[in-house]
Amino acid sequence: MGKLLVPDELWALVEPILPKHPYVPGVGKPRVPDRVCLTGILFVLKTGIPWEDFPQEMGCCGMTLWNRLHEWTQAGVWPTLHRLLLHKLRGADEIDFDRVIVDSASVRAVHGGKKRDPAPWTAAKTGRNTTWRLMPTACRLPASSPQLTVTT
């Protein structure tokens, strides 16, 4: 038999922070137990299989797992669990700080980054403005420079 994904010690930490949903008899069908869902979620995340390919022989369907994952995310279960586990590991001196990776999201812009497209020329066009009904027509500079005169 393989290693349990949710051993009793882990379940004792997780169970108190999960939102409670008591079953009301006669209203819908009973919820799949939270421990079964946590095991299924960890199985899907560990193996990388699609949610819809989760084997129903493990106690529920992939859609139930996905919905429970979303519900627990909205309830803030994961950050709370992360803090609890870090606190427990630090207390037991089980975190090895010899192997630490620092990651950065900054990326160097080679050659000044992406070049912008030139802005279209709009000076000779009239258009609506938020202040005036029409903008006055702007005057363009001459297309060519004045002719040079040669002096000797």
DODREN-525221 format. One line per 8 residues: their letters; for each residue x, y, z of C-alpha. Coordinates in steps of 0.001 Angstrom, whole numbers, plus 500000, padded with zeros to 6 digits. Example, Ala and Ser with C-alpha at 12.3 -4.5 7.8 and 13.67 -1.06 7.14 Angstrom:
AS	512300,495500,507800 | 513670,498940,507140
END
This chain:
MGKLLVPD	500000,500000,500000 | 501218,503486,499170 | 501932,506310,501584 | 498843,508098,502958 | 498394,511582,501491 | 496574,512809,504603 | 497995,511111,507710 | 496214,511492,511050
ELWALVEP	498684,514119,512296 | 498072,516341,509252 | 494314,515814,509464 | 494370,516925,513122 | 495830,520268,511966 | 493540,520716,508959 | 490142,519676,510355 | 489662,522599,512809
ILPKHPYV	490295,525271,510151 | 487848,523894,507557 | 484444,525620,507307 | 481624,523668,508967 | 478587,522584,506932 | 476198,520535,509062 | 473973,518117,507165 | 470273,518956,507207
PGVGKPRV	468263,515739,506789 | 465905,515770,503819 | 467743,518585,501983 | 469926,517272,499187 | 472398,514475,499603 | 475102,514354,502293 | 478405,516066,501550 | 481448,514019,500730
PDRVCLTG	483630,513932,503877 | 486271,516669,504008 | 489118,514209,504548 | 488196,512338,501354 | 488139,515659,499477 | 491491,516792,500893 | 493023,513458,499902 | 491562,513806,496401
ILFVLKTG	492754,517407,496013 | 496278,516462,497070 | 496178,513456,494717 | 495187,515627,491731 | 497777,518294,492562 | 500511,515718,493137 | 499865,513609,490025 | 498839,516441,487701
IPWEDFPQ	495835,514587,486277 | 492866,516675,485090 | 490051,517119,487619 | 487595,515261,485381 | 489918,512221,485225 | 489942,511734,489005 | 489004,508077,489719 | 485590,507890,491385
EMGCCGMT	486743,504753,493187 | 488555,507111,495586 | 485252,508365,497000 | 484068,511330,494910 | 484258,512964,491498 | 486685,515579,490241 | 484042,518315,490122 | 483343,517848,493835
LWNRLHEW	487067,518193,494505 | 487337,521321,492397 | 484297,522879,494120 | 485676,522045,497568 | 489080,523491,496606 | 487364,526706,495498 | 485229,526818,498670 | 488274,526371,500913
TQAGVWPT	490225,528975,498939 | 487412,531500,499446 | 487354,530652,503180 | 491113,531323,503529 | 491995,527764,504521 | 495260,527547,502561 | 497101,530584,504017 | 496003,529537,507508
LHRLLLHK	497220,525976,506942 | 500501,527297,505553 | 501085,529401,508691 | 500204,526462,510961 | 502585,524107,509175 | 505437,526634,509179 | 504911,527279,512895 | 504924,523544,513633
LRGADEID	508025,522908,511506 | 509915,525841,513039 | 509002,524643,516530 | 510404,521199,515730 | 513488,522736,514034 | 512616,520806,510855 | 513157,523599,508305 | 516513,523345,506542
FDRVIVDS	517578,526894,505701 | 520755,525632,503988 | 518725,525092,500820 | 516907,528368,500208 | 516040,529809,496811 | 515332,533477,496292 | 513256,534235,493226 | 512649,537565,491568
ASVRAVHG	509982,538670,489140 | 512059,541430,487569 | 513104,541006,483953 | 515746,543094,482239 | 514487,545141,479297 | 516971,544389,476532 | 517566,547358,474189 | 515138,549595,476075
GKKRDPAP	512141,547322,475862 | 509402,547164,473252 | 509332,550041,470760 | 506139,552029,470588 | 504290,552600,467343 | 504432,556159,466000 | 501453,558296,466947 | 499229,559293,464001
WTAAKTGR	499324,562934,462877 | 496087,564655,463836 | 496892,568385,463674 | 495052,569159,460429 | 491918,567244,461366 | 488964,568666,463223 | 487386,566590,465909 | 485150,566767,468924
NTTWRLMP	486564,567994,472173 | 485092,567858,475652 | 485348,571660,475995 | 484670,573021,472510 | 482250,571900,469868 | 484979,571728,467209 | 488685,572063,467481 | 490175,574691,465197
TACRLPAS	492273,573477,462309 | 495937,573644,463130 | 498398,574955,460673 | 501172,572690,459476 | 504725,573719,458903 | 505821,573872,455276 | 506695,570495,453828 | 510128,571604,452644
SPQLTVTT	512729,574019,453966 | 513360,577299,452212 | 515853,577168,449333 | 519431,577954,450209 | 520950,580924,448449 | 524501,580578,447296 | 526742,583530,447815 | 530190,583872,446412
END
